Amino acid sequence: MKAIILAAGRGSRMGKRTERKPKCLTMLGGKSLLEWQITALTSGGVTEIGIVTGYLADQIKVPGARYFYNGRWDHTNMVSSLQAADIWLQESPAIVTYSDIFYSAEPVKRLINATSDISLTYDPNWLSLWRKRFNDPLTDAETFQINQEGFLEDIGQKPDSLSEVEGQFMGLLHFKPNGWRQAQKVLQNLRTAEVESLDSTALLRRLIHNKHSIAAIPSLESWGEVDSEADLLVYQNLFREGAFPWMN
């Protein structure tokens, strides 16, 4: 099983912490976010690691990893980074992960065992974490709705109420080659500027609108998304409190 880590962007909301190093090298609990990801991925069953680099690419060094490069990292979004690893996505199933998140091996195992062409993990208990990160959780939350069969119905829009948020996407996906072909067909119908501006949730929403099925797999294990310096302080406190037992 392959995994592709999307690590091309700078992460400007991290302020001075990313002036001289990529966001994925941010330290938490004695390891970088990238190190936590690789530990979770390999423990979960991943045998090959690919990393899409861009900003300060020369600082990202992982023995045995395959590197892809998004040369327009400062003008593009997640989907362009995903396209940089097109050759891997075409040839075999692959886990795709944001580079600013941390998680245990369990959601990785669930994604590897997923049968759908496209699958993702989500946190159904997201609200307690978002309340620690934001005064008003809805300011940063996105719509996330699933049907009775466990497939995604909506994602990535600004919610008006908590009823529109049945969970939060964790930044972990699984594409099988046929699922990636579905995504490529959607992208082929867009202008270059539209593709370059797309993030992952916007692509997923377009896939849903084109009647493609995306399995939504709940994950109850503790995890985190480091979007800002304030986030990092929250997670450092939670780490000291033992909120992430799989990190020990």
Secondary structure as UniProt FT lines:
FT   STRAND          2..7
FT   HELIX           12..18
FT   HELIX           23..25
FT   STRAND          27..28
FT   TURN            29..30
FT   STRAND          31..32
FT   HELIX           33..44
FT   STRAND          48..53
FT   TURN            55..56
FT   HELIX           57..59
FT   TURN            63..64
FT   STRAND          66..69
FT   TURN            71..75
FT   HELIX           78..84
FT   HELIX           86..91
FT   STRAND          94..98
FT   STRAND          101..102
FT   HELIX           105..112
FT   STRAND          118..123
FT   TURN            124..125
FT   HELIX           126..133
FT   HELIX           137..139
FT   STRAND          144..146
FT   TURN            148..149
FT   STRAND          151..155
FT   HELIX           162..164
FT   STRAND          168..175
FT   HELIX           177..188
FT   HELIX           192..197
FT   HELIX           200..209
FT   TURN            210..211
FT   STRAND          215..218
FT   STRAND          224..225
FT   HELIX           229..240
FT   TURN            241..242
FT   HELIX           245..247
//
